[in-house]
Amino acid sequence: MQYVDDIAALEALYPAPVASSIRKVADHLTPLYWTWIEGARFCVLSTVGPDGVHASPRGDDGPVVRIDSPHMLVMPDWRGNNRLDCLRDIVADGRAALLFMARGTNTTVRVNGQARLTTDDDLRASFAKGDKQPATVILFEVREVYTQCAKALMRSDLWAREDGANLPTVGQILSDMSNGVDGGAEYDRNYPEYAKPRMW
């Protein structure tokens, strides 16, 4: 098998970038990028650290991030499984990227930048949901923002397909990985009610 391990060799395999793919890149949130991101309830946070790379889905019942300025996004770290993969990376390295998605459009918006964590009491309290607050808040400095080519979502027909019924459930995967100690049909059956009081 041949591998591509040289940048010049890689670039020789492809035509030059489409001109508009370069022109659409901004180093801050323009008004239209601001509007787009403010309307997104879901994104994927990607990070890099000493143990490798990680990607974590992030979602909320309103905007998934708060826009503090054209150069700063703020994201509460709501309750999850406490693996802390991305958060460890942010503490160790800080390089991060966000991929915003919105149901019903094949457009995605990518933001690259530098992230930091804070436990600032006032900032945490500003995200409160009832008596619950995030343990930390991610401060994301915008370095690049641009729309991503829609072809991947078009090829997959992501929003029109219903593939879940044909995929293994989390309960099945947990049972398989733990030799039956965790998971199973009961896990799948009970998880929606288990998760409801633990969303924030």
N, C-alpha and C positions, 0 to 999 in steps of 0.2 A: 504494500500500500504506500502511495506517495502522500507526503504531508506538505503543507504549505507553512514554511517557517521563516519566511522573508517578506517584509512589507512590500518591497518592490514587486516581488513575484505575485503576491496577492493582488495588488492593484492592476497588474497586467492582465488578470483574468476578467476584469470588469470594465465597462465603459466609465467615463468620467461621471462624477455625481451630477444628477439633474440640477440645473442651475437654481431652480426654486427651492430645492432642499437645503441650499446654503443661505439663500436670501431670507428665508422665514425664521432663521435663528436670531433670537434676541438675548441680551445679557441681563434682562430684567422683564418683569411682567408688563407688557403693553396693555392698553385698555381691553383689547379683545382677548388676549391670553388671561387677563385678570378675570373677565366675565366667564370664560370657559372653566377655569379652575374653580372658581367660586361656585359653579353649578355642579361640580363633580362630587359624588358621595363615596367614591371608591378609588383607590389607587394601590399600586404595589410599590413598597419601599425596598430598594436594593442597596446593599452596603458591602463594604470590603474590609477585612480585618486580618489579623495574624493567623486565624484558623481557616481562612478562605473567604468565600462570598456567600451572601444570604439574600433571600427575597421574602418579604412578608406582606400578605394582603392587609390592607387597612380600609375600614369603612365606618360610616357614621350615619345618623338619621337626618343629617343636614350636610353642609359642606364638610368634606373629610379633612380639610385644612382651613385654618383662619389666615387670611392675608393681612399681614401687618404693614407691609409696604411693597413697592414694586420689587424689592430685593429680599424680602423676608417672608417665609411661610412658617406657620406655627401649627403643630400637630400634637394633640393629647395622645398619650400612650394608654389607651383603654385596656381593660383586663383581657388577658389571653391565657396561654398555657405556661407562662413564666419561663420559657426557654431563654429569652433575652438575647437571642442570637444577634439581631440587628442592633440592639442597644449596646451590647458589648463592642461590636464593630465601631459604632459611633464614638464610644469612649476611647477606643484604641486608635482609630484612624480618622474618621470623620467624613471621608469621601462617601457620597450617597447620591442616589437618583430616585426619582418618583415617576411612575407611569400612571397617568390619570385616565380613567375610562368612565364612560357614561352610557348606560343602557339606551339603545335606540339609535346610536350613532356609531359609525365605523371609524370615526376620528379618535385618535388618542393624543394626549399631550405629554411630552417628556420634559422633565426638569432635572438638570444636573447641578450639583453644588456641594456644599459643605454643611454638615449637620453637627449640632451640639445638643446635649441634654441639660435641662435645668429642673431643679426642684423648687423654684421660686413659689412661695406660698400664694401670692396674689394671682400669679398667672395660672397656677393649678386651680385655684378657686374660681377663676373666670370661666372654666370649662365644666363646672359642677353640674351633675345631673342628680337632682335631689340631694341626698346626703353623700353622694359618691364623687370623688375627684380622681383624676389620673395620678399615678405615683410620680410620673415624670412628664415633661413636655419636651418635644423635639423642636428645636429652632433650626430652620433650614434656610441657609443663605443661597439665593438663586445665582447661579453663574451662567447657565444656559437654559433657554426654554424654546421649544419648537414642537410643531405638530409632527406626528409620525405618519408615514404612508399607511393608508387604510387597507391595503391589499391583504394583509394577514387576517384581519377580521372579515373581510369580504370572502376570502378563500374558505375560511372556516364556517362562514354563515353563523357566527357565534350567537347572535341575538335571536335567530329564528329556530335554532335547533333545540331539541330536548334530549340530551344524551345521558342524563343522570340515571335513568332507569336501567341502563346497560352497563353501568360502572360499579365496581366493588364499593361497598359502603365503608365508612370509617370504622364501624363496629366490626366488619369482616376483616379489615386490615389489622386492627388492633388485636383481634383474636388470633390471627395468623402469626403476627409478630411476637405475641406473648404466650404462644402455646395454650391459648384459651384462658389465661389468667385475667385479661382485660377484654373489653369489647363484647362482641356478639350482638345478636338480634335485640336483646334487652337494651343495650347501650343505644342502638339506633332509635329504638322506639321512645326511649326516655329523654334523649338529648335535647329536643326542642324545649321541653318544660324545664330541664336542668339549666339550659342556657339563658332562659328569659330573665331571671333575676341577676344574672352575672354579665349582662351586656356592657355595663359600665362600672 
